[in-house]
Structure formats: structure tokens, C-alpha cells
Amino acid sequence: MIEPTSTKPYLLRAIYEWCVDNGLTPYVSVAVDANTRVPMEYVRDGEIVLNIGPLATSNMQMGNDSIRCTARFSGVSRELAIPVAAVTAIYARENGQGMSFDVGPEGRSADPGASASEPRPGPRPAGDPGTDPEPPTPPKPGGSKPNLRRIK
């Protein structure tokens, strides 16, 4: 029997579309590894938080294996390539609603399931207008992520 494809890229696209349709700003938290192409100067503790909204990116392509787009960091346009397996969360900046994903070693999904999050304000992503000159600190395990509950 053929194993079905992961639901994760479909859930990422759905939450992204929900954010955009409701005038919210979609953020992704990414566990950076050798397959992730992001500005390394904004990576903190192996993670980066990015604003992937249509006002912050161009040429957005959310495929089943990767998220690709162009974004500006300190006024410089950069090409981003984010493996879907490395995405740890997608949520709305304004209310923290979204989903969190388990990610195992090497950015691979440890559990194909996802959890819906309770509202909470999220950190500003790297390169987001209005941020301080200091790059933002991404969420750290064990306290700064949203409270999560599994929905079946």
C-alpha cells in the first residue's frame, strides 16, 4: 500500500490563506539546517521567525516539499528556500492563532500530526518593518511558544 503524502504542506497553505483572507500577517518559525536557505545572520539558536505575508515577500511558492520566496532584509532582497519539514509553526502575528508542528533531528517532521494553538502575540519576524535594529529572538523551547492543544 502506498503511504499518503504528508498533511503538513496542505495545513501550511490553509493557515497562510486564512491569515491573508482575514487581513492577518502569517509568520513561520523554522528550524534551520543545511537544507534551509535564509539569512544566517538572523538565525538564533538554530531557529528563525519569518514574516511570509504578501506585503513582506514576492514570488511566493508553497509547494509540498518547500516554501520559496523573495524577501527583503535591511533593504536587501534575498531568495529564501525553506523545507516544509523544517517549519515548526505557522501563526498570525496579531493573535497567535495557527499551528505548531513536531520537528525531529535534521528538520524532519517527527510526527505528521499538528496542533492548533491558543491565541498569543508572537515575536516579530526577521526583516519585519518596525523591528529594532537588533534581530528578533525566535521562540525558545519550553516557554515562549504558544500553548498548544491537539485537535483530532
JOTAVEN-V500104 format. One record per run of one state. SS is the DSSP state (h for helix, s for strand, l for the rest). FROM is the first residue (numbers start at 1). LEN is the number of residues. If there is no record, write none. Layout:
{{SS | FROM | LEN} {SS | FROM | LEN}}
This chain:
{{l | 1 | 7} {h | 8 | 14} {l | 22 | 4} {s | 26 | 6} {l | 32 | 5} {s | 37 | 1} {l | 38 | 2} {h | 40 | 3} {l | 43 | 1} {s | 44 | 1} {l | 45 | 2} {s | 47 | 5} {l | 52 | 5} {s | 57 | 6} {l | 63 | 3} {s | 66 | 8} {l | 74 | 2} {s | 76 | 8} {h | 84 | 3} {s | 87 | 6} {l | 93 | 5} {s | 98 | 6} {l | 104 | 1} {h | 105 | 3} {l | 108 | 1} {s | 109 | 9} {l | 118 | 8} {s | 126 | 1} {l | 127 | 21} {s | 148 | 2} {l | 150 | 3}}
